[in-house]
C-alpha cells in the first residue's frame, strides 16, 4: 500500500510540475495584464504594463496623451494596441520587446515599422486611381505614371487598408457594344408614308408599316434584331427613298465616348500678306455617344448628334460659311434596347441644266432650246442607336 501511495504521489508531483511549466511557457509567450486606468498619462500607463509583465516596451517622443481603460486578463500586445489606438500610434514587436511610435511618415521612427510594397494596376490607370484614394492615405503612396503602379510605404495595418482600396478600384470596367445606324429619308417620302412610317402605340401595340417587327415600351424602341432595321433601310435605299450614311459597330468601355463622323472634309487655302494656311472644315453628320452602366442592365446614354452643311463662301476669301444644327440628350435604357433620334432636317439644293443638242449651244437662240431648273429637297435624319452590355468573355472574343 505504501509503495502504491508513494507512486501516486510521485505522479501527482510530476503532473503539477508539467502543468506549472506549461503555464510558465504560455505566460512567457503572451503575458496577460489586469489593470485599470482613469485619465492616466499614456506613457505612465505603458510603463506600468512593462513593470507588471517584465517585457521591455520602448516609446518614441511622439507618444503622449491620456488613457482610460479597464484591463482584465488581456494579452499584452492587445492591451498595447488598445492604448495606442486613439492616438493613431503603431505597435511593433521586435524580437522580445515592443516598440510604439507614430505612423506619420515625417517621424524618425517611421522606417522602423513601415514596409514598402508595389501594386501594379491591371484595369485602370494610375492617373484615375490617385484621385480616388482617400486623402488620409496619400502620404503613404507614390504614383508611377509610366509603370502604371502604386508604391505603398506604410505600417502593415495601414498598408493593408490601402491595398484593399486599390483592389476595389482596380476592377475591369463593363464593356458595351454600341451599334449606330445613321440614315437620311426624303421628307416628301416621310410625309407620303405619313404617321404609319414611324408610328407606335405606347400601350405596346405594333405598328403597321415596314417596322412591324418592332415592339414598343413607353417611348423607347425595343428591337428584336438590329439587323432587321438595317435590312429594311437597305430596301428603301435600293428604291432611292433612303440613304444609309453610316453603320458603325464598336465596343466601348463604360463611360467612354464613341465619336462618329460621316461626311466630307474641305480644305480652304487662306492667305494673309505673304503667309498662307489651310483651314480644315468638316461638313456632314457627327455623332458622340457615351454609354455608362448605371446598375445591372440599366444604361445611361449621352447622345450628341450634329448636322452641318456648307451655306456659302465668305467674302474676300475669308473662309467657308457652315450651318450647323446640334442637340444633346441623356436617356436611360435597358441593355439591348434601341433608341431612335429624329427631327433633324437636312437641306439639299441642286441645279440642273438641260438643252437640245446643237441648238442649245447656238448664241442668242440657245435660250429657246435650253432649260435650267433649281430644286430644294429636305431630308429627315434618323439615328438608331443600340447599346448592349457584354459579358467579360464575349468582350474579349469580339
C-alpha positions as CSV (number, residue, x, y, z in Angstrom):
1,X,0.0,0.0,0.0
2,X,2.8,2.4,0.9
3,X,4.5,1.7,-2.5
4,X,1.3,2.4,-4.3
5,X,0.6,5.6,-2.4
6,X,4.2,6.8,-3.0
7,X,3.9,6.1,-6.7
8,X,0.7,8.0,-6.9
9,X,2.3,10.9,-5.0
10,X,5.2,11.0,-7.4
11,X,2.8,11.0,-10.4
12,X,0.9,13.9,-8.9
13,X,4.1,15.9,-8.4
14,X,5.1,15.3,-12.0
15,X,1.7,16.3,-13.2
16,X,1.7,19.6,-11.2
17,X,5.3,20.3,-12.4
18,X,4.3,19.8,-16.0
19,X,1.2,22.0,-15.6
20,X,3.4,24.7,-14.0
21,X,5.9,24.6,-16.7
22,X,3.2,24.8,-19.4
23,X,1.6,27.8,-17.6
24,X,5.0,29.5,-17.4
25,X,5.6,28.8,-21.2
26,X,2.3,30.3,-22.1
27,X,2.9,33.2,-19.8
28,X,6.3,33.8,-21.3
29,X,4.9,33.6,-24.8
30,X,2.0,36.0,-24.3
31,X,1.7,37.6,-20.8
32,X,-1.6,39.0,-19.7
33,X,-2.3,42.1,-17.8
34,X,-5.1,43.2,-15.4
35,X,-5.1,46.9,-14.6
36,X,-7.4,49.9,-14.5
37,X,-6.5,53.4,-15.8
38,X,-8.7,56.5,-15.4
39,X,-7.4,59.6,-17.2
40,X,-3.9,58.5,-16.6
41,X,-0.9,59.7,-18.6
42,X,-0.4,57.3,-21.5
43,X,3.4,57.0,-21.1
44,X,3.0,56.2,-17.4
45,X,0.3,53.6,-18.1
46,X,2.5,51.9,-20.7
47,X,5.4,51.9,-18.2
48,X,3.1,50.2,-15.6
49,X,2.4,47.4,-18.1
50,X,6.1,47.0,-18.7
51,X,6.7,46.6,-14.9
52,X,3.9,44.2,-14.5
53,X,4.8,41.9,-17.3
54,X,8.6,42.3,-17.3
55,X,8.6,42.9,-21.1
56,X,10.5,45.8,-22.4
57,X,8.4,48.5,-24.2
58,X,10.1,51.4,-26.0
59,X,8.2,54.5,-27.0
60,X,9.3,57.3,-29.3
61,X,9.0,61.0,-28.3
62,X,5.6,61.4,-30.1
63,X,3.7,59.2,-27.8
64,X,1.6,61.2,-25.3
65,X,-2.0,61.6,-24.1
66,X,-4.4,60.3,-21.5
67,X,-5.9,56.8,-21.3
68,X,-9.0,55.4,-19.5
69,X,-9.1,51.6,-19.7
70,X,-10.1,48.6,-17.6
71,X,-8.0,45.5,-18.4
72,X,-8.7,42.1,-17.1
73,X,-6.5,39.2,-18.2
74,X,-5.9,40.9,-21.5
75,X,-2.9,39.7,-23.6
76,X,-0.1,42.3,-23.5
77,X,0.0,43.1,-27.3
78,X,-3.8,43.5,-27.4
79,X,-3.6,45.9,-24.4
80,X,-0.9,47.9,-26.1
81,X,-2.9,48.2,-29.3
82,X,-5.9,49.3,-27.4
83,X,-3.9,52.0,-25.6
84,X,-2.2,53.2,-28.9
85,X,-5.4,53.3,-31.0
86,X,-6.8,56.7,-30.0
87,X,-3.5,58.5,-30.8
88,X,-3.0,56.6,-34.1
89,X,0.2,55.0,-32.9
90,X,1.7,51.8,-34.2
91,X,2.7,48.8,-32.0
92,X,5.5,46.8,-33.5
93,X,7.1,43.7,-31.9
94,X,10.9,43.3,-32.4
95,X,12.4,40.1,-31.1
96,X,11.4,40.1,-27.4
97,X,10.4,43.7,-26.9
98,X,7.7,46.1,-28.3
99,X,8.2,49.4,-30.0
100,X,5.4,52.1,-30.0
101,X,5.7,55.1,-32.4
102,X,4.0,57.5,-34.7
103,X,2.6,56.4,-38.1
104,X,3.5,59.8,-39.6
105,X,6.0,59.4,-42.4
106,X,7.8,62.5,-41.1
107,X,8.6,60.7,-37.8
108,X,12.1,59.4,-37.3
109,X,10.8,56.1,-36.1
110,X,8.5,55.6,-39.1
111,X,11.1,53.5,-41.0
112,X,11.3,51.1,-38.0
113,X,7.9,49.5,-38.7
114,X,7.0,50.7,-42.2
115,X,7.0,48.3,-45.1
116,X,7.2,49.0,-48.9
117,X,5.0,47.2,-51.4
118,X,4.2,47.9,-55.1
119,X,0.8,47.3,-56.6
120,X,0.6,47.1,-60.4
121,X,-2.7,48.2,-61.8
122,X,-4.3,46.0,-64.4
123,X,-7.6,47.6,-65.4
124,X,-7.3,51.3,-64.6
125,X,-4.6,53.9,-64.9
126,X,-2.6,55.4,-62.1
127,X,-4.0,58.9,-63.0
128,X,-7.5,57.6,-62.4
129,X,-6.7,55.9,-59.1
130,X,-4.7,58.6,-57.4
131,X,-7.7,60.9,-57.4
132,X,-9.9,58.3,-55.8
133,X,-7.6,57.3,-53.0
134,X,-8.8,58.9,-49.7
135,X,-6.6,61.8,-48.6
136,X,-5.7,60.1,-45.3
137,X,-3.7,57.5,-47.3
138,X,-2.0,59.8,-49.8
139,X,1.1,60.5,-47.6
140,X,1.9,56.7,-47.9
141,X,1.6,56.3,-51.7
142,X,3.7,57.2,-54.7
143,X,2.5,57.0,-58.2
144,X,4.4,55.5,-61.2
145,X,2.7,57.1,-64.2
146,X,4.9,55.3,-66.8
147,X,4.8,51.9,-65.0
148,X,1.1,52.3,-64.0
149,X,1.9,51.2,-60.5
150,X,1.3,52.4,-56.9
151,X,4.1,52.2,-54.4
152,X,3.0,51.9,-50.7
153,X,5.3,52.7,-47.8
154,X,3.3,52.4,-44.6
155,X,2.9,50.4,-41.4
156,X,1.4,46.9,-42.0
157,X,-2.1,47.8,-40.8
158,X,-2.3,50.9,-43.0
159,X,-0.7,49.2,-46.0
160,X,-3.4,46.5,-45.9
161,X,-6.1,49.2,-45.8
162,X,-4.6,50.9,-48.9
163,X,-4.3,47.6,-50.7
164,X,-7.9,46.9,-50.1
165,X,-8.9,50.2,-51.6
166,X,-6.7,49.6,-54.7
167,X,-8.2,46.1,-55.2
168,X,-11.7,47.6,-55.1
169,X,-10.7,50.3,-57.6
170,X,-8.7,48.1,-59.9
171,X,-11.7,46.3,-61.5
172,X,-12.4,45.7,-65.2
173,X,-14.9,48.2,-66.4
174,X,-18.0,46.9,-68.2
175,X,-17.7,46.6,-72.0
176,X,-20.6,47.9,-74.1
177,X,-21.3,47.1,-77.7
178,X,-22.5,50.2,-79.4
179,X,-24.2,50.0,-82.8
180,X,-25.3,53.1,-84.7
181,X,-27.3,53.4,-87.9
182,X,-27.5,56.9,-89.5
183,X,-29.8,57.3,-92.4
184,X,-31.4,60.0,-94.5
185,X,-35.0,59.7,-95.7
186,X,-36.7,62.1,-98.1
187,X,-39.0,64.5,-96.3
188,X,-41.6,64.1,-99.0
189,X,-41.3,60.3,-98.7
190,X,-41.8,60.6,-95.0
191,X,-44.9,62.7,-95.5
192,X,-46.2,60.3,-98.1
193,X,-45.9,57.4,-95.8
194,X,-47.5,59.5,-93.1
195,X,-47.7,58.5,-89.5
196,X,-47.6,54.8,-90.4
197,X,-43.9,55.0,-91.1
198,X,-42.7,55.7,-87.6
199,X,-46.0,55.5,-85.6
200,X,-46.2,53.5,-82.4
201,X,-48.7,52.8,-79.7
202,X,-47.4,53.4,-76.2
203,X,-49.7,50.7,-74.9
204,X,-47.4,48.2,-76.6
205,X,-49.3,47.6,-80.0
206,X,-47.1,47.1,-83.0
207,X,-47.1,49.5,-86.0
208,X,-48.5,48.6,-89.4
209,X,-45.6,49.7,-91.5
210,X,-42.2,48.4,-92.5
211,X,-41.3,48.4,-88.9
212,X,-43.9,45.8,-88.0
213,X,-41.4,43.7,-86.2
214,X,-40.6,46.5,-83.7
215,X,-42.2,46.3,-80.3
216,X,-42.5,49.4,-78.1
217,X,-42.2,50.1,-74.4
218,X,-43.1,53.6,-73.5
219,X,-41.2,55.9,-75.8
220,X,-38.1,53.6,-76.2
221,X,-38.0,51.2,-79.1
222,X,-37.1,47.6,-78.3
223,X,-35.7,46.0,-81.4
224,X,-35.7,42.2,-81.6
225,X,-32.8,42.2,-84.1
226,X,-30.8,45.3,-85.1
227,X,-30.1,43.7,-88.4
228,X,-33.8,43.8,-89.4
229,X,-33.7,47.6,-89.2
230,X,-30.7,47.6,-91.5
231,X,-32.3,45.3,-93.9
232,X,-35.4,47.4,-94.2
233,X,-33.4,50.5,-94.7
234,X,-31.3,48.8,-97.4
235,X,-34.6,48.1,-99.2
236,X,-35.6,51.7,-99.1
237,X,-32.1,52.7,-100.2
238,X,-32.4,50.5,-103.2
239,X,-35.6,52.4,-104.1
240,X,-33.7,55.7,-103.6
241,X,-36.0,56.6,-100.8
242,X,-33.3,56.5,-98.1
243,X,-29.6,56.7,-97.9
244,X,-27.6,55.0,-95.2
245,X,-24.8,57.3,-94.1
246,X,-23.0,55.1,-91.6
247,X,-23.4,51.8,-89.7
248,X,-20.6,51.5,-87.2
249,X,-20.2,48.8,-84.6
250,X,-17.7,49.3,-81.8
251,X,-17.0,48.2,-78.3
252,X,-16.6,50.9,-75.7
253,X,-15.7,50.9,-72.0
254,X,-18.4,52.2,-69.7
255,X,-18.1,56.0,-69.6
256,X,-16.0,56.1,-72.8
257,X,-17.2,58.4,-75.7
258,X,-17.6,56.9,-79.1
259,X,-17.2,59.5,-81.9
260,X,-18.7,59.0,-85.4
261,X,-18.3,61.4,-88.4
262,X,-19.9,60.8,-91.8
263,X,-19.3,63.5,-94.4
264,X,-16.6,65.4,-96.2
265,X,-13.6,67.4,-95.1
266,X,-13.0,70.6,-97.1
267,X,-9.7,72.4,-97.1
268,X,-9.7,76.1,-97.8
269,X,-6.5,78.0,-98.6
270,X,-6.3,81.3,-96.7
271,X,-3.7,83.9,-97.3
272,X,-2.7,86.8,-95.1
273,X,0.0,89.0,-96.6
274,X,2.9,86.7,-97.5
275,X,1.8,83.8,-95.4
276,X,-0.9,81.2,-96.1
277,X,-2.6,78.4,-94.3
278,X,-5.1,75.6,-94.9
279,X,-8.3,75.6,-92.9
280,X,-10.0,72.3,-92.4
281,X,-13.8,72.3,-92.4
282,X,-15.8,69.1,-91.7
283,X,-19.2,69.0,-93.2
284,X,-21.7,66.2,-92.6
285,X,-23.1,64.2,-89.7
286,X,-21.2,63.8,-86.5
287,X,-22.4,61.7,-83.5
288,X,-21.0,61.4,-80.0
289,X,-22.3,58.5,-77.9
290,X,-21.3,57.9,-74.3
291,X,-22.8,54.8,-72.7
292,X,-22.5,54.2,-69.0
293,X,-23.6,51.3,-66.9
294,X,-25.8,52.6,-64.0
295,X,-26.9,49.4,-62.3
296,X,-27.3,45.9,-63.6
297,X,-28.7,46.1,-67.1
298,X,-29.6,49.8,-66.8
299,X,-27.7,52.1,-69.1
300,X,-27.4,55.9,-69.2
301,X,-26.6,57.0,-72.8
302,X,-25.5,60.5,-73.6
303,X,-26.1,61.3,-77.2
304,X,-25.0,64.5,-79.1
305,X,-25.6,64.5,-82.9
306,X,-24.7,67.4,-85.1
307,X,-25.6,68.1,-88.7
308,X,-23.6,70.6,-90.8
309,X,-23.6,71.8,-94.4
310,X,-22.0,74.5,-96.5
311,X,-24.0,77.6,-97.0
312,X,-21.5,79.6,-99.0
313,X,-18.1,81.2,-99.2
314,X,-17.3,84.3,-97.1
315,X,-16.2,87.4,-98.9
316,X,-12.5,88.3,-99.5
317,X,-11.5,84.7,-99.3
318,X,-12.1,84.7,-95.5
319,X,-13.4,81.2,-95.2
320,X,-16.4,78.9,-95.7
321,X,-19.8,79.5,-94.2
322,X,-21.1,76.4,-92.5
323,X,-24.6,76.0,-91.0
324,X,-24.8,73.6,-88.0
325,X,-27.6,72.0,-86.1
326,X,-26.9,70.2,-82.9
327,X,-28.7,68.6,-80.0
328,X,-27.7,66.6,-76.9
329,X,-29.7,64.4,-74.6
330,X,-29.3,61.8,-71.9
331,X,-31.5,58.7,-72.0
332,X,-31.9,55.7,-69.6
333,X,-32.5,52.4,-71.4
334,X,-32.1,48.7,-70.7
335,X,-29.2,46.8,-72.3
336,X,-30.1,45.8,-75.8
337,X,-32.8,48.4,-76.4
338,X,-32.6,50.6,-79.4
339,X,-33.1,54.4,-79.4
340,X,-34.4,56.4,-82.3
341,X,-33.5,60.1,-82.8
342,X,-35.4,62.1,-85.4
343,X,-36.4,65.6,-86.2
344,X,-33.1,66.9,-87.6
345,X,-33.6,68.1,-91.2
346,X,-31.0,68.4,-94.0
347,X,-31.4,70.9,-96.8
348,X,-30.2,69.8,-100.3
349,X,-30.1,72.3,-103.1
350,X,-29.3,71.2,-106.7
351,X,-29.2,72.9,-110.1
352,X,-29.9,71.1,-113.4
353,X,-29.2,72.4,-116.9
354,X,-30.7,70.7,-119.9
355,X,-30.7,71.7,-123.6
356,X,-31.4,70.4,-127.1
357,X,-28.3,69.1,-128.7
358,X,-26.6,71.6,-131.1
359,X,-29.4,74.1,-130.9
360,X,-28.9,74.5,-127.2
361,X,-25.4,75.8,-127.8
362,X,-26.1,78.4,-130.5
363,X,-25.7,82.0,-129.3
364,X,-28.8,84.1,-128.9
365,X,-31.3,81.3,-129.8
366,X,-29.9,78.8,-127.2
367,X,-32.2,80.2,-124.6
368,X,-35.2,78.9,-126.5
369,X,-33.7,75.4,-126.6
370,X,-32.3,75.1,-123.0
371,X,-33.8,74.9,-119.5
372,X,-32.4,75.5,-116.1
373,X,-34.1,74.1,-113.0
374,X,-33.4,74.6,-109.3
375,X,-34.7,72.1,-106.7
376,X,-34.6,72.1,-103.0
377,X,-35.1,68.9,-101.1
378,X,-35.5,68.3,-97.4
379,X,-34.3,65.0,-96.0
380,X,-35.0,63.7,-92.5
381,X,-32.1,62.4,-90.5
382,X,-32.9,59.2,-88.5
383,X,-30.4,57.9,-86.0
384,X,-30.8,54.4,-84.5
385,X,-28.5,53.5,-81.5
386,X,-28.3,50.2,-79.7
387,X,-26.1,49.7,-76.6
388,X,-25.7,46.2,-75.1
389,X,-23.6,45.3,-72.1
390,X,-21.2,42.4,-73.0
391,X,-20.2,39.6,-70.7
392,X,-16.4,39.6,-70.0
393,X,-15.8,36.6,-72.1
394,X,-17.8,38.0,-75.0
395,X,-15.9,41.3,-74.9
396,X,-12.6,39.5,-75.0
397,X,-13.6,37.4,-78.0
398,X,-15.2,40.2,-80.0
